[in-house]
Amino acid sequence: ANDSKHYVLAFLSRSYHESIKSKGASALVYFHVEKNGKLAKEPTPATPMVFYSRPKGDYLGNDTANVLLDFYVWNTTLQAGECAVKATIENTTRSAIMDTVLRKWQPTIIHNLGSGKCKVTLNLIDKDGKAMEGTQTKVSREFNLVAQEPVAH
């Protein structure tokens, strides 16, 4: 969209979609699409940010039992006493909600969410558990868990 700002984060990942969390394994570009459609690079913020990676899309059958929760942090390391990521995991079909605080930057497995439409919201929080202010400190995505493929009639 014209007159809008965007981030592009590229990072290496393993074959099963876990992000590589090593120094130099990622690149971030922040840019502005001007009203005339021209791209202009913006200075990258120096504040902590979080980017969503997984889960996304549709998971079917056995793949619904254990779902990878993965994210990418920028300008922070989630060290003890600095900040953490609060993950709110919802199965909106079943009205089930889980909250967990992730204090280490590592993948997490979500077990047995059941089937239905689900949503994950990631919030960067400070050492006191309060939501951090700033650019890209909260992100949400929806995904689907389906017990089995619909049977064709």
Secondary structure, DSSP 8 states (H G I E B T S, - for coil): --SEEEEEEEE-B-TTS-B--STTSEEEEEEEE-TTS-EEE-----S-EEEEEES-EEEEGGGGSEEEEEEEEES----TTTEEEEEEEEETTTTEEEEEEE-SSS-EEEE---SEEEEEEEEEEETTS-B--STT-EEEEEEEEESS-----
